[in-house]
Amino acid sequence: MGSKYQGSKKEIQALDAFIKLKRASESISSRLNAKSQRYNLTESQLGVLESLYHLGTMCQKDLGSKILKSTGNITLVIDNLEKRKLVKRVREEKDRRFIAVNLTKEGKDLVNNFLPGHVQAITQEMSILSPQELDELSRLCKKLGNRPPAKKKIVL
């Protein structure tokens, strides 16, 4: 479904592309989340666990930046993972303001059990695209994601 907005050709084209990108992302996420319900984890919790699994110990602020969550939201996500004993917070001795977040053995075990099926589900979702289309999609998404902020402030 395209936009019904009556604007310039450039505006309509941008809105149409944005709507399609958003709907595709939400559609894939919805299908993947339905498959991961048996682990009783939110998308944000999975993002934290996967980040810690692949990148190692991180502070909360860096985790929030990595999975695009606010500091308040990432605190809640980590609180809930800590209650389940999947992660552990460790305060640095030299700089007590720095709190590292580590995966526990239970957290590593959960990711080890979850990840192969999750990767298989993502691969299946993306199989509708050719290898060249996947490369192009990756390139375009990276270009959009790395766009610097607009110099002109836009008031919403």
Backbone as JSON, one array per atom type, in Angstrom:
{
  "sequence": "MGSKYQGSKKEIQALDAFIKLKRASESISSRLNAKSQRYNLTESQLGVLESLYHLGTMCQKDLGSKILKSTGNITLVIDNLEKRKLVKRVREEKDRRFIAVNLTKEGKDLVNNFLPGHVQAITQEMSILSPQELDELSRLCKKLGNRPPAKKKIVL",
  "N": [[0.85, -1.18, 0.0], [0.75, 2.07, -0.97], [1.53, 5.53, -0.23], [-1.01, 7.95, 0.44], [-0.53, 10.52, 0.51], [-0.5, 13.82, -0.69], [1.87, 15.19, -2.13], [5.03, 16.43, -3.31], [6.65, 14.74, -6.09], [9.08, 13.66, -5.23], [8.68, 13.55, -2.43], [6.5, 11.77, -2.25], [7.63, 9.47, -3.38], [9.69, 8.96, -1.51], [8.16, 8.5, 0.83], [6.68, 6.25, 0.01], [8.72, 4.34, -0.39], [9.73, 4.25, 2.24], [7.5, 3.29, 3.69], [7.21, 0.73, 2.56], [9.7, -0.4, 3.29], [9.48, -0.33, 6.1], [7.17, -1.93, 6.53], [8.04, -4.39, 5.47], [10.16, -4.98, 7.2], [8.81, -5.12, 9.69], [7.07, -7.23, 9.15], [8.81, -9.45, 8.7], [10.1, -9.48, 11.21], [7.92, -10.05, 12.86], [7.24, -12.67, 12.06], [9.63, -14.01, 12.74], [9.74, -13.51, 15.5], [7.52, -14.94, 16.35], [8.42, -17.52, 16.05], [10.37, -17.62, 17.97], [9.16, -17.55, 20.4], [9.08, -19.67, 22.22], [11.3, -19.44, 23.77], [10.76, -17.37, 25.37], [11.62, -14.65, 25.17], [12.11, -11.19, 24.52], [12.48, -9.15, 21.56], [14.39, -7.18, 22.05], [15.72, -8.29, 24.26], [16.83, -10.55, 23.06], [18.55, -9.25, 21.3], [20.39, -8.09, 23.1], [21.48, -10.42, 24.3], [22.6, -11.73, 22.04], [24.45, -9.78, 21.23], [26.23, -9.69, 23.44], [27.11, -12.32, 23.35], [28.46, -12.49, 20.87], [30.21, -10.28, 20.91], [31.25, -10.06, 23.44], [31.81, -8.95, 26.86], [30.12, -5.94, 27.71], [29.36, -2.47, 28.41], [26.31, -1.06, 29.77], [25.48, 1.26, 28.37], [26.8, 1.03, 25.89], [25.64, -1.33, 25.0], [22.98, -0.49, 24.72], [23.29, 1.38, 22.64], [24.15, -0.35, 20.65], [21.92, -2.0, 20.13], [20.06, -0.13, 19.57], [18.49, 1.14, 21.62], [17.08, 3.17, 24.23], [18.68, 4.57, 27.19], [17.1, 4.2, 29.47], [15.35, 2.17, 28.63], [17.14, 0.08, 28.02], [18.13, -0.49, 30.51], [15.91, -1.65, 31.8], [15.57, -3.92, 30.16], [17.96, -5.32, 30.66], [17.68, -5.65, 33.42], [15.53, -7.49, 33.46], [16.69, -9.67, 32.12], [18.69, -10.26, 33.92], [17.2, -11.05, 36.15], [16.39, -13.51, 35.25], [18.72, -14.79, 35.34], [20.42, -14.79, 33.12], [22.2, -12.87, 32.37], [24.81, -10.95, 33.97], [25.57, -8.21, 36.01], [28.53, -6.38, 36.56], [30.29, -4.29, 38.63], [32.91, -2.06, 37.98], [36.01, -1.98, 39.7], [37.96, 0.06, 39.76], [36.75, 2.26, 38.52], [33.85, 3.02, 39.63], [31.57, 3.9, 38.42], [31.31, 2.61, 36.04], [29.65, -0.08, 34.74], [29.82, -3.33, 33.88], [28.33, -5.69, 31.66], [27.8, -9.08, 31.58], [27.48, -12.25, 29.93], [25.98, -15.02, 31.49], [26.63, -18.5, 32.33], [24.22, -19.8, 31.92], [23.02, -18.0, 30.17], [24.77, -18.16, 27.95], [24.35, -20.82, 27.28], [21.63, -20.73, 26.53], [21.74, -19.02, 24.27], [23.38, -20.58, 22.62], [21.63, -22.72, 22.17], [19.48, -21.44, 20.95], [20.43, -19.9, 18.75], [21.26, -21.39, 16.3], [18.75, -22.27, 15.14], [17.5, -19.81, 14.88], [19.14, -18.46, 13.04], [18.74, -20.15, 10.88], [16.0, -19.69, 10.43], [16.05, -16.95, 9.72], [17.59, -17.14, 7.39], [15.83, -18.61, 5.83], [13.71, -16.75, 5.64], [14.95, -14.77, 4.11], [15.45, -16.06, 1.77], [13.93, -15.58, -0.43], [15.14, -13.67, -1.89], [17.71, -13.14, -4.32], [21.28, -13.93, -4.26], [22.62, -11.63, -5.2], [20.65, -9.67, -4.86], [20.42, -9.74, -2.08], [22.95, -8.75, -1.37], [22.71, -6.17, -2.44], [20.53, -5.18, -0.96], [21.66, -5.22, 1.6], [23.72, -3.33, 1.21], [22.21, -1.0, 0.64], [20.68, -0.72, 3.0], [22.71, -0.31, 4.86], [23.7, 2.1, 3.92], [21.48, 3.78, 4.37], [21.3, 3.52, 7.17], [23.69, 4.64, 8.04], [23.53, 7.27, 7.43], [24.32, 10.65, 7.92], [23.0, 12.93, 10.44], [20.43, 15.27, 9.49], [21.32, 18.58, 8.5], [19.66, 20.73, 8.64], [17.26, 21.53, 10.97], [14.34, 19.72, 11.48], [11.1, 20.25, 12.39], [8.74, 18.38, 14.04]],
  "CA": [[0.0, 0.0, 0.0], [1.51, 3.3, -1.06], [1.05, 6.68, 0.52], [-2.06, 8.77, -0.18], [-0.08, 11.9, 0.71], [-0.45, 14.61, -1.91], [3.03, 16.07, -2.08], [5.88, 16.4, -4.5], [7.03, 13.39, -6.53], [10.17, 13.23, -4.35], [8.08, 13.21, -1.13], [5.68, 10.56, -2.41], [8.57, 8.37, -3.61], [10.35, 8.68, -0.23], [7.16, 7.9, 1.72], [6.36, 4.92, -0.5], [9.86, 3.46, -0.08], [9.79, 4.09, 3.69], [6.38, 2.42, 4.1], [7.54, -0.63, 2.15], [10.8, -0.85, 4.14], [8.95, -0.55, 7.45], [6.26, -3.09, 6.52], [8.84, -5.61, 5.27], [10.89, -5.22, 8.45], [7.84, -5.55, 10.72], [6.55, -8.54, 8.74], [9.84, -10.45, 8.98], [10.26, -9.52, 12.67], [6.75, -10.71, 13.43], [7.37, -14.1, 11.81], [10.76, -14.52, 13.53], [9.37, -13.47, 16.92], [6.57, -16.03, 16.6], [9.21, -18.75, 16.15], [11.24, -17.58, 19.15], [8.35, -17.42, 21.62], [9.31, -20.73, 23.19], [12.39, -19.02, 24.65], [10.2, -16.32, 26.22], [12.5, -13.5, 25.12], [11.71, -10.11, 23.63], [13.44, -8.84, 20.52], [15.47, -6.44, 22.7], [16.49, -9.23, 25.07], [17.63, -11.33, 22.12], [19.61, -8.37, 20.82], [21.41, -7.99, 24.15], [22.15, -11.71, 24.44], [23.43, -11.96, 20.86], [25.58, -8.83, 21.27], [27.19, -10.17, 24.44], [27.62, -13.6, 22.88], [29.4, -12.29, 19.77], [31.17, -9.21, 21.15], [31.8, -10.14, 24.79], [31.34, -8.01, 27.89], [29.88, -4.55, 27.28], [28.63, -1.67, 29.39], [24.91, -0.86, 29.4], [25.36, 2.32, 27.37], [27.21, 0.48, 24.59], [24.6, -2.29, 24.6], [21.84, 0.3, 24.25], [23.64, 1.91, 21.32], [24.26, -1.47, 19.71], [20.6, -2.5, 19.71], [19.24, 1.07, 19.32], [17.52, 1.34, 22.72], [17.42, 4.26, 25.14], [19.31, 4.11, 28.43], [16.04, 3.71, 30.35], [14.85, 0.9, 28.12], [18.16, -0.97, 28.12], [18.2, -0.86, 31.93], [14.8, -2.59, 32.04], [15.87, -5.16, 29.43], [19.01, -6.02, 31.4], [17.06, -6.07, 34.69], [14.74, -8.7, 33.22], [17.62, -10.77, 31.81], [19.39, -10.58, 35.16], [16.26, -11.82, 36.97], [16.37, -14.88, 34.71], [20.1, -15.29, 35.48], [21.03, -14.93, 31.8], [23.3, -11.92, 32.37], [25.23, -10.5, 35.29], [26.22, -6.91, 36.03], [29.72, -6.33, 37.41], [30.77, -2.91, 38.76], [34.36, -1.95, 37.93], [36.6, -1.57, 40.97], [38.69, 1.33, 39.61], [35.77, 3.31, 38.18], [32.6, 2.42, 40.09], [30.47, 4.33, 37.54], [31.26, 1.68, 34.91], [29.05, -1.38, 35.06], [29.93, -4.26, 32.76], [27.29, -6.72, 31.57], [28.36, -10.34, 31.09], [26.6, -13.42, 29.8], [26.22, -16.11, 32.44], [26.65, -19.81, 31.68], [22.84, -20.04, 31.48], [22.82, -17.15, 29.0], [25.51, -18.76, 26.83], [23.65, -22.06, 26.89], [20.4, -20.36, 25.83], [22.11, -18.53, 22.94], [23.84, -21.75, 21.85], [20.46, -23.5, 21.77], [18.58, -20.62, 20.16], [21.02, -19.28, 17.57], [21.2, -22.14, 15.02], [17.4, -22.21, 14.58], [17.22, -18.41, 14.53], [19.86, -18.21, 11.79], [18.04, -20.92, 9.84], [14.74, -18.98, 10.15], [16.41, -15.73, 8.98], [18.01, -17.58, 6.06], [14.61, -18.97, 5.12], [13.0, -15.51, 5.34], [15.67, -14.01, 3.09], [15.68, -16.9, 0.6], [13.16, -15.05, -1.56], [16.04, -12.78, -2.62], [18.92, -13.74, -4.9], [22.48, -13.45, -3.58], [22.89, -10.25, -5.64], [19.65, -8.82, -4.2], [20.81, -9.66, -0.67], [24.08, -7.82, -1.3], [22.2, -4.82, -2.7], [19.73, -4.81, 0.21], [22.63, -4.92, 2.67], [24.38, -2.07, 0.87], [21.26, 0.1, 0.78], [20.34, -0.56, 4.42], [23.87, 0.3, 5.52], [23.73, 3.5, 3.48], [20.43, 4.48, 5.12], [21.61, 3.51, 8.59], [24.87, 5.46, 8.33], [23.31, 8.64, 6.98], [24.49, 11.63, 9.0], [21.78, 13.69, 10.71], [20.18, 16.44, 8.63], [21.85, 19.83, 9.05], [18.51, 21.59, 8.89], [16.33, 20.94, 11.96], [12.96, 19.54, 11.03], [10.22, 20.23, 13.55], [7.57, 17.52, 13.82]],
  "C": [[0.89, 1.23, 0.0], [0.88, 4.4, -0.24], [-0.04, 7.41, -0.26], [-1.72, 10.25, -0.03], [0.03, 12.61, -0.63], [0.67, 15.62, -1.81], [3.8, 16.0, -3.37], [6.2, 14.94, -4.86], [8.12, 12.82, -5.62], [9.62, 12.8, -2.99], [7.3, 11.9, -1.21], [6.57, 9.33, -2.6], [9.26, 7.97, -2.3], [9.38, 8.0, 0.73], [6.83, 6.47, 1.3], [7.48, 3.92, -0.16], [9.94, 3.21, 1.43], [8.71, 3.13, 4.19], [6.7, 0.96, 3.76], [8.68, -1.21, 3.0], [10.3, -1.2, 5.53], [8.06, -1.78, 7.5], [7.03, -4.4, 6.33], [9.57, -5.97, 6.56], [9.96, -5.75, 9.54], [7.3, -6.95, 10.41], [7.55, -9.65, 9.06], [10.02, -10.59, 10.49], [9.12, -10.28, 13.33], [6.85, -12.23, 13.25], [8.5, -14.71, 12.64], [10.42, -14.55, 15.01], [8.4, -14.6, 17.27], [7.33, -17.35, 16.79], [10.05, -18.79, 17.42], [10.47, -17.48, 20.46], [8.64, -18.5, 22.65], [10.47, -20.41, 24.12], [11.97, -17.88, 25.58], [11.13, -15.11, 26.32], [11.94, -12.46, 24.16], [12.79, -9.9, 22.58], [14.65, -8.1, 21.11], [16.35, -7.36, 23.55], [17.37, -10.1, 24.19], [18.8, -10.52, 21.59], [20.74, -8.24, 21.82], [22.19, -9.3, 24.25], [23.07, -11.99, 23.25], [24.64, -11.03, 20.84], [26.65, -9.3, 22.24], [27.85, -11.47, 23.99], [28.72, -13.39, 21.83], [30.51, -11.29, 20.08], [31.82, -9.27, 22.53], [31.21, -9.07, 25.7], [31.22, -6.59, 27.35], [29.23, -3.8, 28.43], [27.22, -1.43, 28.86], [24.75, 0.16, 28.29], [25.71, 1.8, 25.97], [26.19, -0.54, 24.08], [23.38, -1.55, 24.04], [22.08, 0.86, 22.86], [23.65, 0.81, 20.27], [22.89, -1.94, 19.22], [19.57, -1.37, 19.57], [18.13, 1.25, 20.35], [18.02, 2.46, 23.62], [18.03, 3.7, 26.42], [18.26, 3.57, 29.41], [15.53, 2.35, 29.92], [15.87, -0.21, 28.29], [18.32, -1.41, 29.57], [17.12, -1.89, 32.26], [15.07, -3.94, 31.38], [16.9, -5.97, 30.21], [18.5, -6.47, 32.77], [16.33, -7.39, 34.51], [15.62, -9.9, 32.86], [18.36, -11.21, 33.06], [18.49, -11.38, 36.1], [16.21, -13.28, 36.54], [17.76, -15.53, 34.77], [20.78, -15.57, 34.14], [22.2, -13.98, 31.62], [23.62, -11.53, 33.81], [25.9, -9.15, 35.13], [27.41, -6.98, 36.99], [30.22, -4.88, 37.42], [32.3, -2.92, 38.78], [34.9, -1.44, 39.26], [37.26, -0.2, 40.86], [37.76, 2.49, 39.31], [34.38, 2.74, 38.46], [31.4, 2.87, 39.24], [30.26, 3.36, 36.4], [30.72, 0.33, 35.37], [29.08, -2.24, 33.8], [28.79, -5.27, 32.82], [27.91, -7.93, 30.9], [27.26, -11.36, 30.88], [26.97, -14.42, 30.89], [26.3, -17.43, 31.65], [25.26, -20.12, 31.14], [22.53, -19.23, 30.22], [23.52, -17.7, 27.78], [24.81, -20.01, 26.33], [22.39, -21.74, 26.09], [20.72, -19.88, 24.41], [22.58, -19.69, 22.06], [22.68, -22.6, 21.36], [19.59, -22.74, 20.78], [19.15, -20.26, 18.79], [20.94, -20.1, 16.29], [19.8, -22.09, 14.37], [17.02, -20.81, 14.13], [17.89, -18.05, 13.2], [19.18, -18.93, 10.64], [16.73, -20.21, 9.45], [15.01, -17.69, 9.36], [16.79, -16.08, 7.55], [16.79, -17.93, 5.21], [13.82, -17.71, 4.72], [13.64, -14.77, 4.16], [15.85, -14.78, 1.78], [14.88, -16.45, -0.62], [14.02, -14.14, -2.45], [17.23, -13.56, -3.17], [20.13, -13.25, -4.11], [22.82, -12.0, -3.95], [21.91, -9.27, -4.97], [19.96, -8.67, -2.72], [21.96, -8.68, -0.48], [23.61, -6.37, -1.48], [21.36, -4.32, -1.52], [20.65, -4.43, 1.37], [23.29, -3.57, 2.44], [23.45, -0.88, 1.11], [20.88, 0.35, 2.24], [21.49, 0.09, 5.18], [23.96, 1.78, 5.16], [22.69, 4.32, 4.24], [20.78, 4.6, 6.6], [22.77, 4.41, 8.97], [24.72, 6.91, 7.89], [23.51, 9.6, 8.14], [23.19, 12.4, 9.23], [21.67, 14.9, 9.78], [20.72, 17.69, 9.3], [20.72, 20.77, 9.41], [17.58, 20.87, 9.87], [14.95, 20.88, 11.38], [12.09, 19.38, 12.27], [9.01, 19.38, 13.21], [6.4, 18.01, 14.61]]
}
